[in-house]
């Protein structure tokens, strides 16, 4: 059955460009700091509210879209 292991520590969201891992981690830490959300040292988010993790994911997505729009328009920087 598809999706049977979701929520049990397995990930299905693999990076298209594995070399982007460090940049995405940096973006996650910057977003968490700006939003006041603590990143768990062990990677377990079970003690966080849906609002905290959702706002963190939403912020990261927003920043990634902004960066892509800047690249497409030929601008660099922020």
N, C-alpha and C positions, 0 to 999 in steps of 0.2 A: 504494500500500500504506500503510495507516495506521501511524503511528509511525515511519516510515522515517527522519525527520530527528532523532529524539530522540537526545540525547547529542552533538549537533553545534552546540550554541549556541542553538538555537531553543527558545523556551519555549511551552508550551501552558497554563500556569497563569496565566491572566489574572485580575486582581483584579476582583471584582464592584463594589467601591467604589474607583475609582482614587485618590480623595482620601486613602485610608488608607495610601498608599505611605510617607509620612514616618514614621508611627507604627509601621509594620511594620519599617522600617529601624532605627528606634531600638530596638525590641524585639530585633532580630537582634544589634545591637551589645551590648546589655545581656546577652543570653544568652551571647554569645561571651566576653565579659569574665568572666562568672560561671563558665563552663566552662573558661576558659583556652585558648580556640581563637582563633587569629589570623584576622581577616577579611582576605582578600587585597585589596590596593588596586585591582587590575585586574579583580576579580570572578571570576577563574579559580580553581576549587577543585580542579583536577587534581592538585595537590601535597599535598592533604590525604587522610588516610585515611578510609575509609568510616565508621569508628567516630566520627571527629571530626565529619564532616558529618551523620551520622545522629543523633548526640547533640544537635547544634545544632538540627536540624529537629524532633526529638522534644521538646526543651525548649520551643521556640517553640510547638509545637502544644499542649503541656501548659498553658502560660501563656494561650494564646488560649481554651482550654476553660475555665480558671479564671475569666477575665474575663467570658466569656459566662454562666457559671453565676452569677456575682455580679450581673450585670445582670438576669438572669431572676428572681433571688430578691429583687431590689429593693435590694440593698446597693450602695454605692459605695465607691471606694477599694480598698485592698488588704488 
